[in-house]
Amino acid sequence: MKIIILGAGQVGGSLAEHLASEANDITVVDTDGDRLRDLGDRLDIRTIQGKGSYPTVLRQAGADDADMLVAVTNSDETNMIACQVAYTLFNTPTKIARVREAAYLTRAGLFCNEAIPVDVLISPEQVVTNYIKRLIEYPGALQVLDFADGKAQLVGIRAYYGGPLVGQQLKQIREHMPNIDTRVAAIYRRDRPIIPQGDTVIEADDEVFFIAARSHIRAVMSELRRLDDSYRRVVIAGGGHIGERLAEAIESRYQVKIIEMNPARCRYLSDTLESTIVLQGSASDRDLLVEENISDADIFLALTNDDEANIMSSLLAKRLGARKVMSLISNPAYVDLIQGGEIDIAISPQQATIGTLLTHVRRGDIVAVHSLRRGAAEAIEAIAHGDAKSSKVVGRKVADVPLPPGTTIGAIIRDEEVLIAHGNTQIESGDHILLFLIDKKHIRDVERLFQAGLTFF
């Protein structure tokens, strides 16, 4: 696939890295020559320096025969104009744009071929807000991902000493929970993946990814670790777009405080939010945290746009007694460095956003892609089409599907029902299938499985 990426920042660079390793023809456009040189030295891609919304620059990048334009510069306006130019002058089939400003996103009918021709809108702030919201709903989870509109979820947790299933074989899950069906999709032990078998023994400190119907998630979590009490008191450091959206989404169910430096922004937040308490000051101010009883906080979320400030305020909040701390970290090098120590969860905005972009790049009928383990693994929701003659999966039992190495089918969503995949489960046309890949180099093989043959058409 021939793809033009506008913007070589965190999201654009991460996307280029993902796609370059999958035999795509990638061209990255940016005004910053140093960033482009850095990307070009590391990846097998073309780079062009210039403004991505200019017709001459797009033509130079190969827009005449590009399959897709992904506009993820820091400017909403540049992204929107680039999509307009690609549609009008080059008839580019798929146009994806990052648009952050709510003033654009709330206008109905603005993004269509008759107005601004954007096929897919991506709002990183909203994606990250939803991601954090799910982590708050499931205390103790490292990652919570929705599939099939939330009917099924994939949850990553760390197995604790004393969990009922720790030290036991996976096949004993059914004995422990006879009325609940779940599937362990992957286990990471000391950062190395293990494909789970019935006789695989779960060890303490294993990172376990399991799939279950939404209503069964808490029950499965309780088998692997002591269930944390639900959160009630939430402190958010940073009242930017993410902090504001998160407070708005959770303030009806939690006691929320926001700490924000900018006095004008504080006034705006006070006027906009219903019950959230807005405090003006620095989240790294020890006296302020003590005065606001940080030791009573169930969760402290550092969500400013400064990695170092987030890390320092999180460490301070934890030292002063906050039960759990999460930190937004844009620099990928920091994420592995800090997660699981004093900071419970490091949230990478580009990893949360990248799945949304990958969903539209994948071939076959792929409706959701989630990047896991900092991009090393992927969870995919694909739809099976066709019949036994035209499809490689329809009409077959799960055990008979020719899956690539390191790939497991975790669940099948059929209409409103979540079926946990077992060897004798038969796949039907229209089923949504949840797959887990521990090695994303096999992604092309998975895509080919879900491309119906010509007889289907």
C-alpha positions as CSV (number, residue, x, y, z in Angstrom):
1,M,0.0,0.0,0.0
2,K,1.3,3.5,-0.9
3,I,0.8,5.8,2.1
4,I,1.7,9.5,2.6
5,I,2.1,10.6,6.2
6,L,2.1,14.3,6.9
7,G,3.9,15.1,10.2
8,A,7.0,13.4,11.6
9,G,6.1,14.0,15.2
10,Q,5.4,11.3,17.9
11,V,2.2,9.9,16.2
12,G,3.5,10.2,12.6
13,G,6.9,8.8,13.5
14,S,5.3,5.8,15.4
15,L,2.9,5.1,12.5
16,A,5.8,5.2,10.0
17,E,7.8,2.8,12.1
18,H,4.8,0.3,12.4
19,L,4.0,0.4,8.7
20,A,7.6,0.4,7.3
21,S,8.2,-3.0,8.8
22,E,5.1,-4.4,7.0
23,A,6.3,-3.9,3.4
24,N,4.3,-0.7,2.7
25,D,5.6,2.2,0.5
26,I,5.8,5.0,3.0
27,T,6.6,8.7,2.4
28,V,6.8,11.1,5.4
29,V,6.4,14.9,4.9
30,D,7.4,17.5,7.5
31,T,8.9,21.0,7.6
32,D,11.5,19.9,10.2
33,G,14.5,18.5,8.3
34,D,16.2,17.1,11.4
35,R,13.2,15.0,12.3
36,L,13.0,13.7,8.8
37,R,16.8,12.8,8.8
38,D,16.4,10.9,12.0
39,L,13.4,8.9,10.7
40,G,15.1,8.3,7.3
41,D,18.3,7.0,9.0
42,R,16.2,4.4,11.1
43,L,13.5,3.3,8.6
44,D,13.3,2.3,5.0
45,I,11.0,5.2,3.9
46,R,11.1,8.3,1.7
47,T,11.1,11.7,3.3
48,I,10.2,15.1,1.9
49,Q,10.7,18.4,3.5
50,G,7.9,20.9,3.0
51,K,4.4,22.0,4.0
52,G,2.1,19.0,3.6
53,S,-0.9,21.1,2.5
54,Y,0.9,22.5,-0.6
55,P,-0.2,20.8,-3.9
56,T,3.4,20.8,-5.2
57,V,4.7,19.1,-2.0
58,L,1.9,16.4,-2.1
59,R,2.7,15.7,-5.8
60,Q,6.4,15.4,-5.0
61,A,5.4,12.9,-2.2
62,G,3.5,10.8,-4.8
63,A,-0.1,11.8,-4.2
64,D,-0.9,11.1,-7.9
65,D,-1.1,7.3,-7.1
66,A,-1.2,7.2,-3.3
67,D,-3.7,4.8,-1.7
68,M,-3.9,6.8,1.6
69,L,-3.1,10.2,3.1
70,V,-2.6,10.4,6.9
71,A,-2.4,14.0,8.0
72,V,-1.2,14.1,11.6
73,T,0.7,17.4,11.8
74,N,0.3,19.6,14.9
75,S,-2.0,22.0,13.0
76,D,-5.7,21.0,12.5
77,E,-6.0,23.5,9.7
78,T,-3.0,22.1,7.8
79,N,-4.4,18.5,8.2
80,M,-7.9,19.6,6.9
81,I,-6.5,21.6,3.9
82,A,-4.2,18.7,3.0
83,C,-7.2,16.3,2.8
84,Q,-9.1,18.9,0.7
85,V,-6.2,19.2,-1.7
86,A,-5.7,15.4,-1.9
87,Y,-9.4,14.9,-2.7
88,T,-9.8,17.7,-5.2
89,L,-6.5,17.4,-7.1
90,F,-5.4,13.8,-6.7
91,N,-8.6,11.9,-5.9
92,T,-6.8,10.1,-3.0
93,P,-9.1,7.1,-2.0
94,T,-8.6,7.4,1.8
95,K,-7.9,10.5,3.8
96,I,-7.3,10.4,7.6
97,A,-6.9,13.6,9.6
98,R,-6.0,14.4,13.2
99,V,-8.3,17.1,14.4
100,R,-8.0,18.2,18.0
101,E,-10.1,21.3,18.4
102,A,-13.6,20.6,19.8
103,A,-14.9,23.6,17.9
104,Y,-14.4,21.7,14.6
105,L,-15.4,18.3,16.0
106,T,-18.8,19.4,17.3
107,R,-20.1,20.8,13.9
108,A,-22.3,18.2,12.2
109,G,-21.8,17.9,8.5
110,L,-18.5,19.7,8.4
111,F,-16.5,16.6,7.4
112,C,-17.9,15.1,4.2
113,N,-17.0,15.2,0.5
114,E,-19.3,18.3,-0.1
115,A,-17.5,20.3,2.7
116,I,-14.1,19.1,4.1
117,P,-13.5,15.6,2.6
118,V,-12.0,13.7,5.5
119,D,-12.9,10.0,5.6
120,V,-11.6,9.3,9.1
121,L,-11.3,11.8,11.9
122,I,-8.8,11.1,14.7
123,S,-8.8,12.9,18.0
124,P,-5.9,11.7,20.1
125,E,-7.1,13.4,23.2
126,Q,-10.4,11.6,23.0
127,V,-8.7,8.2,22.4
128,V,-6.4,8.7,25.4
129,T,-9.3,9.9,27.6
130,N,-11.3,6.8,26.8
131,Y,-8.3,4.7,27.5
132,I,-7.7,6.2,30.9
133,K,-11.4,6.0,31.7
134,R,-11.4,2.3,31.2
135,L,-8.3,1.9,33.5
136,I,-10.1,3.8,36.2
137,E,-13.2,1.5,35.9
138,Y,-11.0,-1.6,36.4
139,P,-8.6,-0.9,39.3
140,G,-5.5,-3.1,39.0
141,A,-5.6,-3.5,35.2
142,L,-2.6,-2.5,33.1
143,Q,-4.5,-2.2,29.9
144,V,-8.2,-2.5,29.0
145,L,-9.4,-2.6,25.4
146,D,-12.9,-2.7,24.0
147,F,-14.0,-4.9,21.1
148,A,-17.4,-5.1,19.3
149,D,-18.7,-1.8,20.8
150,G,-17.6,-2.9,24.3
151,K,-19.4,-6.3,24.3
152,A,-16.0,-8.1,24.9
153,Q,-12.8,-6.7,26.4
154,L,-9.2,-7.7,26.5
155,V,-7.5,-6.9,29.8
156,G,-3.9,-7.1,30.8
157,I,-3.1,-7.6,34.5
158,R,-0.1,-8.6,36.6
159,A,-0.6,-11.9,38.4
160,Y,0.0,-11.4,42.2
161,Y,1.3,-13.7,44.9
162,G,-1.8,-15.2,46.6
163,G,-4.1,-15.1,43.5
164,P,-6.2,-18.3,43.4
165,L,-4.9,-19.3,40.0
166,V,-1.2,-18.4,40.5
167,G,0.9,-21.6,40.6
168,Q,-1.9,-23.5,38.8
169,Q,-2.5,-24.7,35.2
170,L,-4.7,-22.6,32.9
171,K,-7.1,-25.4,32.4
172,Q,-8.1,-25.1,36.0
173,I,-9.8,-21.7,35.3
174,R,-12.9,-23.6,34.3
175,E,-13.0,-25.5,37.6
176,H,-12.6,-22.3,39.6
177,M,-15.3,-20.5,37.6
178,P,-17.7,-23.1,36.1
179,N,-20.2,-20.4,35.0
180,I,-17.7,-18.0,33.4
181,D,-15.9,-18.5,30.1
182,T,-12.6,-16.7,29.4
183,R,-9.5,-17.2,27.3
184,V,-6.0,-16.3,28.2
185,A,-4.6,-14.9,24.9
186,A,-1.0,-14.4,25.9
187,I,1.3,-14.4,28.9
188,Y,4.5,-12.3,29.2
189,R,7.0,-13.6,31.6
190,R,10.1,-11.4,32.2
191,D,9.2,-9.6,29.0
192,R,9.2,-12.8,26.9
193,P,5.9,-14.0,25.3
194,I,4.4,-17.4,26.1
195,I,1.7,-18.9,23.9
196,P,-0.7,-20.3,26.6
197,Q,-1.6,-24.0,26.6
198,G,-3.9,-25.8,28.9
199,D,-1.0,-27.1,31.0
200,T,0.7,-23.6,31.2
201,V,1.3,-22.7,34.8
202,I,0.7,-19.0,35.8
203,E,3.5,-17.6,37.9
204,A,3.5,-14.5,40.1
205,D,4.5,-11.3,38.3
206,D,3.3,-12.7,34.9
207,E,1.6,-10.2,32.7
208,V,-1.5,-12.0,31.6
209,F,-3.8,-10.9,28.8
210,F,-7.3,-12.4,28.8
211,I,-10.5,-12.0,26.8
212,A,-14.0,-12.2,28.3
213,A,-17.4,-10.7,28.0
214,R,-17.5,-7.3,29.6
215,S,-19.8,-8.5,32.5
216,H,-17.2,-11.3,33.4
217,I,-14.0,-9.1,33.6
218,R,-14.0,-8.5,37.3
219,A,-14.6,-12.2,38.2
220,V,-11.6,-13.3,36.0
221,M,-9.4,-10.5,37.5
222,S,-10.1,-11.8,41.0
223,E,-8.7,-15.2,40.0
224,L,-5.3,-13.7,39.2
225,R,-4.9,-11.0,41.8
226,R,-6.5,-9.5,44.9
227,L,-9.2,-7.2,43.5
228,D,-8.4,-3.5,44.3
229,D,-11.2,-1.5,45.9
230,S,-13.0,0.8,43.4
231,Y,-11.6,4.3,43.1
232,R,-13.5,7.2,44.5
233,R,-11.1,10.1,44.9
234,V,-9.4,11.1,41.7
235,V,-6.7,13.9,41.4
236,I,-5.8,15.1,37.9
237,A,-2.6,17.1,37.4
238,G,-3.0,19.2,34.2
239,G,-6.2,20.9,33.0
240,G,-5.4,20.7,29.3
241,H,-7.6,18.9,26.7
242,I,-7.2,15.4,28.2
243,G,-7.5,16.5,31.8
244,E,-10.7,18.5,31.0
245,R,-12.3,15.7,29.0
246,L,-11.5,13.1,31.6
247,A,-12.9,15.2,34.4
248,E,-16.0,15.8,32.4
249,A,-16.4,12.1,31.7
250,I,-16.0,10.8,35.3
251,E,-17.1,13.7,37.6
252,S,-20.6,12.3,38.0
253,R,-19.3,9.1,39.5
254,Y,-16.1,10.1,41.3
255,Q,-14.8,13.0,43.5
256,V,-12.5,14.8,41.1
257,K,-9.9,17.5,41.7
258,I,-7.8,19.2,38.9
259,I,-4.5,21.0,39.6
260,E,-3.7,23.5,36.9
261,M,-1.0,26.2,36.7
262,N,-2.6,28.7,34.3
263,P,-5.1,31.1,36.1
264,A,-7.1,31.8,32.9
265,R,-7.4,28.0,32.3
266,C,-8.5,27.5,35.9
267,R,-11.3,30.0,35.5
268,Y,-12.4,28.3,32.2
269,L,-12.4,24.9,33.9
270,S,-14.4,26.2,36.9
271,D,-17.0,27.6,34.6
272,T,-17.2,24.5,32.3
273,L,-17.1,21.5,34.7
274,E,-20.0,20.7,37.0
275,S,-18.7,19.2,40.3
276,T,-14.9,19.0,39.8
277,I,-12.9,21.1,42.2
278,V,-10.3,23.2,40.3
279,L,-7.1,24.2,42.2
280,Q,-4.5,26.7,40.8
281,G,-1.0,25.7,41.4
282,S,1.8,23.2,40.6
283,A,1.3,19.5,41.0
284,S,4.9,19.3,42.1
285,D,4.2,21.6,45.0
286,R,4.6,19.4,48.0
287,D,2.7,21.7,50.4
288,L,-0.3,21.9,48.0
289,L,-0.5,18.1,47.7
290,V,-0.3,17.7,51.5
291,E,-2.9,20.5,52.0
292,E,-5.3,18.7,49.6
293,N,-4.9,15.4,51.4
294,I,-3.1,13.5,48.6
295,S,-2.7,10.6,51.0
296,D,-6.5,10.1,50.7
297,A,-6.4,10.0,46.9
298,D,-7.2,6.7,45.3
299,I,-5.6,7.6,42.0
300,F,-3.3,10.5,40.9
301,L,-3.2,11.1,37.1
302,A,-0.4,13.3,35.7
303,L,-1.7,14.5,32.4
304,T,0.3,17.6,31.5
305,N,2.2,17.8,28.1
306,D,5.5,17.7,29.9
307,D,6.9,14.2,30.5
308,E,9.4,15.3,33.2
309,A,6.8,17.3,35.1
310,N,4.4,14.2,34.9
311,I,7.1,11.8,36.2
312,M,8.2,14.1,39.1
313,S,4.6,14.9,40.3
314,S,3.7,11.2,40.1
315,L,6.7,10.2,42.2
316,L,5.9,12.9,44.7
317,A,2.2,12.0,44.9
318,K,3.1,8.3,45.4
319,R,5.7,9.2,48.1
320,L,3.0,11.3,49.9
321,G,0.6,8.3,50.0
322,A,-1.5,8.3,46.8
323,R,-2.8,4.8,46.4
324,K,-2.2,4.5,42.6
325,V,-0.4,6.9,40.2
326,M,-0.6,7.0,36.4
327,S,1.5,9.2,34.2
328,L,1.1,10.4,30.6
329,I,4.5,9.8,28.9
330,S,5.1,10.9,25.2
331,N,8.8,9.8,25.0
332,P,8.7,6.0,24.3
333,A,12.2,5.6,25.9
334,Y,10.7,6.7,29.2
335,V,7.7,4.3,29.2
336,D,9.6,1.0,29.7
337,L,11.9,2.8,32.1
338,I,9.3,3.9,34.7
339,Q,6.3,1.6,34.4
340,G,5.8,-0.9,37.3
341,G,8.1,0.9,39.7
342,E,6.9,3.8,41.8
343,I,4.6,4.8,38.9
344,D,2.0,2.1,38.4
345,I,1.0,2.8,34.8
346,A,2.8,4.8,32.1
347,I,0.3,5.9,29.4
348,S,1.8,6.3,25.9
349,P,-0.5,8.6,23.9
350,Q,1.0,7.5,20.6
351,Q,0.5,3.8,21.4
352,A,-3.1,4.5,22.4
353,T,-3.7,6.4,19.1
354,I,-1.8,4.2,16.7
355,G,-4.4,1.4,16.9
356,T,-7.1,3.8,15.6
357,L,-4.8,4.6,12.6
358,L,-3.8,1.0,12.0
359,T,-7.5,-0.1,11.8
360,H,-7.8,1.8,8.5
361,V,-4.5,0.7,7.1
362,R,-5.0,-3.1,7.5
363,R,-6.2,-5.1,4.5
364,G,-9.2,-7.5,4.8
365,D,-12.2,-6.6,6.9
366,I,-10.4,-5.4,10.0
367,V,-12.6,-3.2,12.3
368,A,-10.3,-2.7,15.3
369,V,-6.6,-2.8,16.0
370,H,-5.0,-2.3,19.3
371,S,-1.2,-2.0,19.8
372,L,0.0,-3.8,22.9
373,R,3.3,-4.1,24.8
374,R,4.6,-0.8,23.3
375,G,3.9,-2.0,19.7
376,A,5.4,-5.5,19.9
377,A,2.0,-7.2,19.9
378,E,-1.4,-6.5,18.4
379,A,-5.0,-7.4,19.2
380,I,-7.2,-7.4,16.1
381,E,-11.0,-7.6,15.6
382,A,-11.7,-9.0,12.1
383,I,-15.0,-9.9,10.3
384,A,-15.3,-13.3,8.6
385,H,-17.0,-13.1,5.2
386,G,-18.0,-15.6,2.5
387,D,-18.6,-19.3,2.7
388,A,-16.6,-22.5,3.0
389,K,-15.4,-22.2,-0.6
390,S,-14.4,-18.5,-0.8
391,S,-13.1,-18.0,2.8
392,K,-10.2,-19.6,4.7
393,V,-12.0,-19.3,8.0
394,V,-15.8,-19.5,7.5
395,G,-17.2,-23.0,8.1
396,R,-14.0,-24.1,9.9
397,K,-13.5,-25.0,13.5
398,V,-11.1,-22.8,15.4
399,A,-8.6,-25.7,15.7
400,D,-8.6,-26.0,11.9
401,V,-7.9,-22.4,11.0
402,P,-4.3,-22.1,9.6
403,L,-3.1,-19.4,12.0
404,P,0.4,-17.9,11.6
405,P,2.9,-18.7,14.5
406,G,2.2,-16.8,17.7
407,T,-1.4,-16.0,16.8
408,T,-4.4,-17.1,18.9
409,I,-8.2,-16.6,18.4
410,G,-9.5,-15.5,21.7
411,A,-13.3,-14.9,21.2
412,I,-16.0,-14.7,18.6
413,I,-18.8,-12.2,18.7
414,R,-21.9,-13.4,17.0
415,D,-24.8,-10.9,17.0
416,E,-25.0,-9.9,20.7
417,E,-23.4,-13.0,22.0
418,V,-19.7,-13.3,23.1
419,L,-18.4,-16.9,22.4
420,I,-15.0,-17.6,24.0
421,A,-13.1,-19.6,21.3
422,H,-12.4,-23.3,21.9
423,G,-10.9,-25.7,19.4
424,N,-14.4,-27.0,18.3
425,T,-16.0,-23.6,18.0
426,Q,-17.2,-23.2,14.3
427,I,-16.8,-19.8,12.6
428,E,-19.8,-18.5,10.6
429,S,-20.0,-15.7,8.1
430,G,-20.5,-12.3,9.8
431,D,-18.7,-13.4,13.0
432,H,-16.4,-10.8,14.6
433,I,-13.2,-12.6,15.5
434,L,-10.8,-11.3,18.2
435,L,-7.1,-12.4,17.5
436,F,-4.0,-11.8,19.5
437,L,-0.6,-11.7,17.7
438,I,2.5,-11.8,19.9
439,D,4.7,-11.1,16.8
440,K,3.3,-8.5,14.4
441,K,5.6,-9.6,11.6
442,H,2.8,-12.1,10.8
443,I,0.2,-9.4,10.3
444,R,0.0,-9.9,6.5
445,D,-0.8,-13.6,6.9
446,V,-3.6,-12.7,9.3
447,E,-5.0,-10.1,6.8
448,R,-4.9,-12.7,4.0
449,L,-7.0,-15.1,6.2
450,F,-9.8,-12.6,6.3
451,Q,-9.8,-11.6,2.6
452,A,-12.6,-13.5,0.9
453,G,-11.8,-15.1,-2.4
454,L,-13.2,-13.9,-5.8
455,T,-16.0,-16.4,-5.7
456,F,-17.5,-14.4,-2.8
457,F,-17.8,-11.3,-5.0
